[in-house]
Amino acid sequence: MHRIKPVQLKPGVTLESLPRPSIGPQAATSRMVRGRALLFWDPRNPGRKLDAIDTDQITPASDCVSESLDTLDERWKAGAFRHLMPGFRARVHRGETFLIAGDRFAIGSSREMSPAGLKGVAEEVGLELVVVCGQNMGDIFRRNALNLGLHVVQSPEAVTDAQDGDAFSFDVATRTLRNETRKKTYTPIPLTSKEEEIRESGGIFAVGRREFPLAVERIPSIDWADPDRARRMTTTEQIVWAHRVDKDAEVTPGATLRVYADLLPASDGTAPFAIHTFNQITGGQTIDPRQAAVANDHFVFTGREDDDRQTRIGYEFARTHGIEKPYYATPGDGIFHFYFPEQGLVLPAQFIPGADSHSRAYGAYGAVGIGVGSTTLGFGWATGHIYFTLAKQRRVVFAGRLQPWVSGKDIVLELLRRWGARQAQGMSVELVDRDRQLPIAYRNTIANMMAEAEAQNGVFGPDEITLGWYRAKGMTDLPYPVVRPGDDSRYELDEELRLDAVVPMIAKPFSPGNAFPADEVARERITFDKALIGSCTNGSYDDLLSAALVVRAAREQGVRKAAKDFVIFPGSGGVRQQIEHPDPRLGGESIANVFRSVGGAIRQSWCGPCFGQGPDALYKGQRAITSFNRNWQNRMGVGGEGYLANPAVVASSALLGFMGPPSELGLRWQPEVFGL
């Protein structure tokens, strides 16, 4: 099993030979940035600025490609707002350098291509871009922007007042924003002192170079709180407290801390920029990357040469530094949110910042999993720690009896539906399975989709279900104590979700929170082109078993073939092998054979179709029902429409030819047959 290791110097490198920059934090340059407003209006609500612009819209997946470390941002600049505002680049070049958007700007994916591309578009003509938005900017984007030196300002009042053509100015030293046309001055939502330090230092490269030598000398120390202190802390707070670099730092919401990382995983898509950051900070050949792991799961089966060149960057990095399996996952090994837990690299009470927004999935295993950008990851590879701003804490208690055909996907869709436009408000979410009903597969889905909930993270405190999952895999010597929420822990919001009120759900475009009871959707007889099961959200053996049980039961009632294209993406190569083995719950058939018996196709384990890549992506006008996690506009392919449901509902829909739950096939719920 994985444990934090001390730094490993390269041959011939000594502590004394490491570069030691003497320059400390500098005050931000006193200068004024000037430009005109570039507004994103909401086409459905005249007069309102557009809310919830996600990073898929800022940088479409097809442009998230790095073919060389020398030209990292060329594709990112070209793709900036390619579909949402095709003339964006030209408008910025004309001086419209104050990007004005509504609330929840840049939510979603951890792709640092977005702030880097936006910054690069202005810089290529000698200008500076200032992003101005309202409440609840995407937390990963915000940190990425600070790391890169992109100016970001949260000011709801400035957003409300702004009109097309308004002249703006921004004082870099004070962060004061002024609408010169309206003659109004705004004080943005403040940064924390550590965030100001990063900004004033010029970004994460400079901070990393300053901290690198001392970080190499420091031996990581994970020290747990005494019982009296722990009883007043949530699971997340206890884990962060133990992982502090600065042992006198207060662990309170809003505080920015240096926190040791147990694992720092990347994908083939996010690794190149992380590698660039690591090289900039360390010189590239002074130490082995710390806690590094790379999985090839995003751009590996597209058949495109540029994607192959991107994957090659990570391969060469791993070869250079001796990163081998299970820390380097080759194409087909799996999606890293499944593969790394399977390999014992994700363990309870760890702190894991991953360069993918769905790294929150590690909360299913009792770890604090958060999404970060590539520069934060590269900084962590260099220093062993990251900067982390603790969010406010909230709790959701799942109580009541789990209903027929309901899985983790339905629970999280119902939660997102109830939370509405505000979602989790960026908070850290304590997830409590009060009656111990939710298997790891369900918990993985819920914790994973805390990304769509816009939560900092979601964590299930380890219990007998968690420990039983590890025991079944032969992992009993866990490195950390079992950490559960303290009896006197406090929450900004405390709520209960009654599972006896949750039914199978289907989320319609273009939001996971746009969810409705599946039996109601069935009455609409919504047809589709493809039924897709898998992804990091629902690609486990148990997820696929739940779908196969529905197919087998329908087959016994005379169903012979799926009515639509039916494609399955196992979460890992290990799962792909497992589903070829006989399962007694399927009468000795394998899951794979059950799927194939009705025309289902088993694909490699990867992320492509979830974000519109590869041959199974949607084309304009196509529609799919999937077990994926996001159905935002253009997410599964430009011009396509994605619907979200649990694997059993996707399977029943594939057989029906329209979207509907297993009951539409005439199947009656039998817990001993269908329950997990």
N, C-alpha and C positions, 0 to 999 in steps of 0.2 A: 504493500500500500504506500501511497505517496506521503512524504513528510517534507517540511521545509528543510532545505540544506543550506549550509554556509556558502558564501561566494567561492567560486573556483577561478583562480587566476590562470591565465594562459602561460604556457612555458616561457620562461625568461622575463616575465613581468613580476615586479615586486611592488609592495605598497608604496615604497619611496619613489618609484618611477612613474606613478600615476600622475597625470596633470592635475594641478591644484589651482584653479582660478581664484584670484584674490578679490575679484570684484563682487561686492554684495548687492542687495536690492537697490535699485536706483529709482528715484522719483520719476513718474511718468513725464515725458516731455511736455512742456507747456506750449501747446500749439492748437490751432483751431482747424477742424475739418469742416469744409463747407460743400454744400451740394443741394440738389433739389429732390423732392419726394418722389418715390416710385411706389405707388399704392397697389395693394392687392385687394380688390373689391370682391365682395361675395355676390356672385351672379344671381343667387336665389333670394337675397335680402338686400334690395337696393338701399344704398346709403350706409351699409355696414361693411367694415373691413372683414376679410376672410379669416375665419378661425380654423384651427386644427390643420394647418398645412404641414403634412408629414414629410419626412426626409426622402421618401420614395418620390414625392413630387419635386423636391429640390434637385435630387440627383437620381434619375431613373437607373434601375439596376444595370441596364445594358451599358451605361456610362461609368459604372463603378469598377473600371478596369485600369490596372497599372501594368503596363507592358515593360517598364524599365524603371529602376530606381532613379535614373537621371531625368525622367520626364513624368514624374508622378502625377501632376495635376492637369496634363493636357486634355485628357478625356473628361475630367471633372468640370473644367471650365466650359468646354463645348456643350456639355449636357445640362448645365444649370438651368432649371425651370424649362427644360426642353418642351414639355407638353403643356404645362400650366401657363407659361408666358413665353412663347417662342422668341419674342423680340427682346428678352431680358438683357442679353449681353450688349446689344446695340444701344439700348436705353441707358445702361450704366456708363458706357463709353461716352454718351452725350452729356453726362454729368448728373444723371438721376441716381445718386449714390446713397440716398437714405431710404432703405427698404422698409416700408411700413406695412405691418400685418396685424391681425387681431390676436386673440388669446391662443395659448397652446401652440405657439409657433415651433416648428421643427420637432414634433413628437415622433416617436417610433424608432426606427433603425439607428444603430450606433455609427453608421457610416460617416467617417470623418471626411469623406470626399465632399460632403455638402458644405461645411464651413470653409474648407480649403479651396474648393472650387469658387465659391462666392468671393472670397478674398482675392483669389487669383484673377478673376474677371476684372476687378477694379485696378489691381496693381499692374496688369499688362499695359495699361495706358497711363500709369503714373498717378492713379487716384486711390482713395481709401473708401471702403464701404462701411456704412454704419447700419446695423440691423436694429430696428425699433419695433417692439411688439408689446402686447398687453400682458395679462397674467399668465403664469405657469408655462414659461418657455420650456421646451424639452430639456430635461436635465443633462442628458449626454451631450446634446448639441451645445448647450451653454458652456459646459466645461471644455469641450473641444475648441470652441471659439476662443476662450480665454487662453488655452494652451497655444493657439496659433497666432494670437494677437489680432483677431478679428473683433472689431468694436461691436458689442451687443448691449442693448439698453432695453430695460423693461419699464415702460411708462404708459399705463392705460390712458392717462389724460392726453398725452401727446398723440396717441393713436386716434383717440376720439376727435381731436381738433384738426388733424391733418387733412388736407385736400390736395388734389392734383396740382402739381406745379409749385407748391409751397417751397420756399427757400429755408433750409435748415443749417444750423451750425452745431458742432459738438466740440467741447473743450476736452481734449484728451487727458489733461492733468486732473481736472475735477469731475469729469464725466457729466458735466452740465450740458443739457440739451436745450436748444432754443429754436423755436419756429419763428424765423425772422419775418415771414409774411404776416403772421398773426400777432407778432410782437408778444409772444408768450415764452416763458422759461420754465423748464421742468427739471426736477431732481429725480433721477431714476431710482428704482428699488436698489438699495445698496448691496455691495459685495461684502463677503466676509473678509476679515483681515488677511487671511492666507490667500484668498482669491485676489485681493489687491496686490499682495506680494508677488504672485505669479504674473499679474498684469504689468506691474511696474518693472519687473525684471525683464520683460520682453517676451515672456512665454515659457513653455515647458522645456525647450532646449537649453535656455540659459539657466533655469532653475536646476535642471538635471545635471548640467556640467558643474554647477556649484556644489550640489549635494553628493555627487558620485564618489569622490574620494573617501569621505567619511562613511558613506553607506557601505563601501567595500570593507572598511575596518570593523563595522558594527556587526555583532553576532545577533541574529534575530532571537527575540525572547517573547514567548507567548505566556502571559501570566493572568490567571483567572481570578475574578473577584471573589472575595470572601463571602460566605453565605448571607451575611447580613446585608451587604451591598447588593448582592445578586438578586435578592428577593424584591428589590425596588427597580429592577431593570427588565426590559423585554429581552427576548431571545437575541434580536439583532443588536441591541445595546450591549449585552454581555459579550457577544463575539467581537464586536468592534472594540470594546474596552480591553479585552485580552490582547488584541492585535495591535494596540497603539505602539508606535515607535517612541513617542514622547510620553513616558509613563505618568507624568503629572498633568497631562492634558485632560480637560473636562469633557466628558461624553454627554453632550446636551444637543438637542435639535438646533440646527443652524451653525454648529461648530464645524470648522474644517480641520481635519486631523490628518496626520501621516499614519498610514495603517499598513502593517505587513500583509502581504498577499501569500496565500498558500499555493495558489495556482494562477497562472496568467495565460489563459488560452486565447488563440486567434484562429481564424479561418484563412483559407487561401485568399479570400477577398480582402480581409483586413490586415493580414500579415505584412504586405509590402511597406505600408506607411509606418507600421510598428518597427520593422527592421531598419528603415531609414532613421527613425527617432533613436533607436538603440545605437546605431552607428554614430550619429551626431553627438551623442552624450559620451559614449565610451571610447570612441575612436575605432570601434569595430573589432579589434583583436587584443583586448586587454583582459576581458573576463568572458566566461560562458554566460549566456543569457540566463537570468535567474527565474526559476519556477515556470519556464517557458513550455508551452505546448501548442502545436499547430495541427489542425485537421483540414484536409482537403475535401470540402463538402459543398461549396457554392458554385464554382465555375468549371467543374472537372469533367462533365459529360456533355458539354455543349458542342464539341467538334470544331470549335473556333480556334484559330491559331493565336489570336490575341489573348484569349483566356488561358491557353496552354502556356504562353509566355509569362503570364501573371503567376500561375501555379509554380512555374519553374523558379521564380524568385524565392518562394518559401522553401522549395526543395533544396536549393543551393545553400540557403541559410542553415537549414537543418544539417546538411552534409558538412558544412564548414565547422559547425560547432558540436558535431557529434550527437545531435538530438535524434533519438531512435524511438521505435515503438516501445511503449504505448504513447509516448509524448509526441511522436510524429505519426499522424494517421494518414496513410496513403489513400488515394481515391478508391471509394467503395468500402473502406473500413467503417465509415459511419459519420453521421451528423454529430458534431462534438458534444452536444448536450445529452446524447445517449451514449456515445462511445466512451467518453472520459469517466462517467460514473461506473459503467460496466468494468472498466479497467482498474478501478480502485483509486483513481486520481481525485475523485470528489467524495468527501467524507463529512460526517456531521461536525458542526461547529467550526468549519473552515470559513475563511473570507476569500472569495473568488471573484475578482473583477475580470470579466471576459469581454473581448472585443466583438461582441454581438449582443444586441439588446435582449435576446432570449436567454442570456446567461442567468437571468432570474430563475430559470428552471431548477437551479441547484438548491433552491429553497425547499424543494420536495424532499431533499435528503438531509434537511436540518442545517444547511449551510447558508451563509449570506452570499447570494449570487447577485451581482449587479452588472449592468451593461456599461461599458466604457468605450471611448474611442481609441484609435490606433496609437495616438501619441501618448495617452495615459498608459497604455499597455507597454509601449517601448520604454517609457520612463521606468515602469515597474521592472521590466527585464534588466534594466541597468542598475537600479537601486534596491530592488526587493520590496519596495513599498509604493503606495500611490497616495495622492491627496484625495480625501473623501469628505464630503460635507453631509453630515447626518441629517436626515429628514425627520419631520415629526412622525410620531408613531400612531397607528390606528390598529384596531383589532376587528376581525370578522370571525365569529363563532358559528360553525356549521352544526346545527342541531336538528333533531327530528329524523324520521325514518326515510332512508333513500328510496325513491320511487322506481317503478319498473322502467327499464330502458334508459335510465338516467345515469350519466357518467360525469367525469370531471369537466368535460367540455360544456355540458348543459349547465353545471353549477357556475362556471366562470362566465358563460354568456348571460345567464340570469343576473349575476352580480354586475356585470358591465351595463346591462340594460337598466338596472335600478340606479346605478350611479349616474347615468346620463352624461351630459356634456362635461361635467366637472371631473368625472372619473375619480381616481384616488387622490387627486390634488398633489401628486408628487410624494406622497407619504410612504413610509415603510409600513408594510402590512403584516401583522401577526395573524397567521391562519391557524385556526384551532379546530381540529376534528374531534369534537367533544365525545362522540360515541364510538370513535375508532371504526368508522365504516369505510373510509376512503383508502383504497390500495395505492401503492406508489404510482401506478400508471395514472390514476385520477389526480393525485397530488402534483405530479409532474405537469399535467395540463394546466392546472390552476395556477401554480407558481410561474410556469412559463409565460402564461398570458397576463401576468402582472405587467408585462411590457405594454400590452394593449390597454391595460388599465391605467397606464401612466403612473405607476407606483415606482418608488425607488427600488424596492425589492419586496418579495413575499416569502415568508418562511414558515414552515411547519416545524414546531419544536420537536426534536426526535422523541419517538415513543416506541412501543413494542412493534408497531408495523414497520417503522424505519429500521430498527435493529434486526427484525426478522428478515427483512430484505437483504441486509448485509450478511447475516448468518447463512442464508440460502446460497450465497455466493462464496462462502468460505472465508468471509472477512469478519473476524471477531476481535482482532487486536487493534481497536480504533485508537488513534493518537490523542484524541481530546476527550474530556469528560462530556457526559450527556448534559446538554444545556437546554433548559426549558424556561418559559417566561416566569418571572418571579411573581409570587402571590400578590405583592403590592405594586406591581408595575403599573404605570399610568399611560393612558391613551388619549390622544386628542379627540378621536372618535371611536366609539365602541358600539358594535352592531351585531346582530344575529341574523343569519340567513337560515330559514326553516327549509330543510331538505324535503319535507313532506309537501311543500308548496312548489317544488321545482319539477318541471316536466321536460321531456325531450324538446330541444329548441333548434331553430334554424335562424341564423343571422343573415339578413339580406344585405345587399350592397348599400352604402359603401362604408360600413362600420361594424365591428364585432358587437357593439352595443345595440345595433339595430335588429334585435332578436325577437322572435315570436314563437309561440308553441308550435311544434312540428305538425300536430294534427290540424291546426288552423291553416298552416301553409299548404298542407296536403289538399285542402278543399279548393285551393286556387289552381291546382293541377299545373304547377310551374315545370316546364320541361327544361332540358339542359343538354349539353353536348358531351360532357365528361363527368365521371364520378371518380374522385381521387382520394385515396386514403394513405395516410402516413405523415411525414414531416417530423420536426423536433417536438411537435405538440402531441401527436397521436401515432407514433411509429413504433411503440413497444410491442413485445410479443402479446401481452394481454390486450392491448388495443386491437391488434389484428385478429386475435382470437375472438373478441366480442363480435367483430364483423363476420368472421367465418361461421360462427354459431348461427347467425341469422341466415346466411346463405344456405347452410346445410339444412336448417329447418324448412326454409322455403322450397328447397329442392325436393324434400320429402313430400311436399304438397303439390308437386308437379311443375315447379318452375325449372326451366332447363337452361336458360341463357339470359345474361344481362341485357337489358334493353338498350343500354348506351355503353360507350367506351368506359371500361372499368379498369383502373390502374392503381397499383399498390406500391408504395415506397417505404420499405422497412426503415426503422430509425438507425440501424447500424448493420454492418456486415454480419455481426454475430446473430442479430435477429433474423437476417435474411437466411442464414444457415439453419437456425432453429425452426423456422416455419416450414422447412422441408422434411422435418421429422414427424413421425406419427404422433398423434395426440389422442389419448383415450377419450377425451371429451368430445372428439369428433368421430367417434366410432373407429378409431385407429387410422383415420386419414390424417394427412398433414394439412395445415392451414393453406399452404401454397396450392396443394391439389384441389382443395375445396374451391378456392378462388378460380383456378384454371378451369375447373369443371363447368363454370358458367361463362367462360370467355375472359376472365380476368387476366391481366398481365402483371408480372412481378418485375419491377425495375431495380436499378442500383439504388443504394442508399445515398441520397444527396438532397440538397435544398432547392434545386433549380426551379421546378414548376411552382413552388410556393411564391417565388418572387419573379416569375415571368421569364425564366431562362430554359433553354433546351426544347426538345421536340414536343414535350407535353404542355408547354405554356399555351395560354389562350390567345387566340387571334381576335381581331376586331369583330364584334358581333357574337362571339361565342360565350357560353355560360357554363359554369361548372359548380357542382356541389362537392365540397371538400372537407376534410378534417383539419385543414391548415389553421393558422392563427390570425391571419390578416386578410381582409377582403376590401382594402382601400382601392380607390380608383386607380386603374392601370397596374395594380400590384401583381396580379397573376398573368399579365400580358396586356399590352396597350390595346384599349378598346374592349377588353373582356370583362365579364362580370363573375365575381366569386361569391358563393354562398358558403356558410360555415355550419357544420353539424358534427355530432359525435360519429365514430366509425360505424356503429350499428345503423344509424340513420342514413349515412352515406351508402352503406351496403344495401339497405332496403330500397333506397331511391334508385340505385343502379338497376335493380331487378324490376322495379315498378315502371321506370321510364319517366316518372315525375317525382318531385320532392315530397317525401313522406316518411313517417316512422314505420317500424316493423309491423305495427298493428294494421297498417293498410294492406299488408300481405296476408292478413288473417291469422297472424301469429299471436298466440296468447302467452303472456309473460309467465315463465316458470323459473323461479330463482335457482332451483337446483340444475336447470339446463342452461340458462343464459347469464346468471350472475357470476361476477368475478370474485 
